[in-house]
C-alpha cells in the first residue's frame, strides 16, 4: 500500500489546498465517493473554475488520495491508503491539545549514515511537520502527546534501526527552559503564522452568512486557513511561551467560527450531493 502523506505545503486558499480540505471534511461523510459533477459544483461555490477543479482532482489521484470510478457516473472514491492520513488530520485539526505543565516530553535521537541521507532528510522534515523542535541535528523534542506520531514516522521510514525514542520529565538546560524552547522552535515564525490565520478569518466574524451556501464557503475558508496550524504548533505549555503569544486567540477564533458554521456547511453539501448524513469517521 502506498503511503499517503499529509499535505502541509499547499498554500491555503489555493485550489489544491481547498480541494484537500473539502476531501478531509466531507468525503468520508459522503460514503467515501463523490460524483465529479457534484464536486465541480461545490468547488464553483468557492469560485474555482471547473477546469481548475478537474486538474487538481487529477493531481490528487496521482498522489494516491483518490481513485477514479465510473459506476453510477464518473466520480472519485477515497483511496483506502489515504484514510490513516485523514484520521491523523482529524486528531490534530479538530481536537487541539495544549501541553500542561508537568506533562512528559518525547525525545527522538537518531544517527543515520550518509549512505541513507535521503532517509535522514525525510525524517527531519517530517518531524518538523508534526511540530517537533530541534535540540541538535540528531536530537528532536516534542510534547509527550505527539510520541505516537513520532514513532509512526520512524516506522513509515523504516528508521527504527537508527533511532531511539525517550520519554522524559522536564529537561534540565543551561539557563531557563523558556530560553531553551525559543532555541528549539522558531517561535517568531510560528507566531507570525498565528497572526496570518487571525487576519484571514477575523472578517468571517462579521460576514453575514445569509444561507447554507455562504456558511459552506466561510467554513471551507476557515478550515483551509486553520488546518496547517495544529501541525506547526505543538501546543507547548503557556509558561514556556512569550507573554503575548497569539496561539490561544487562534484557538478561540477557530472554535467560535466552527461552532457557527459547521452544521450549516454540511447541510449545503448534503443538498448539493443529495447524500444521507454520516458521521465523520
DARA-V833821 format. One record per helix or strand. SS is the DSSP state (H for helix, E for strand). FROM is the first residue (numbers start at 1). LEN is the number of residues. If there is no record, write none. Layout:
ss=SS from=FROM len=LEN
ss=SS from=FROM len=LEN
This chain:
ss=H from=15 len=13
ss=E from=33 len=3
ss=H from=36 len=10
ss=H from=50 len=13
ss=E from=66 len=4
ss=E from=75 len=4
ss=H from=80 len=15
ss=E from=105 len=6
ss=H from=114 len=16
ss=E from=133 len=4
ss=E from=139 len=5
ss=H from=144 len=13
ss=H from=160 len=3
ss=E from=163 len=6
ss=H from=177 len=8
ss=H from=187 len=19
ss=H from=212 len=15
ss=H from=229 len=4
ss=H from=238 len=3
ss=H from=247 len=27
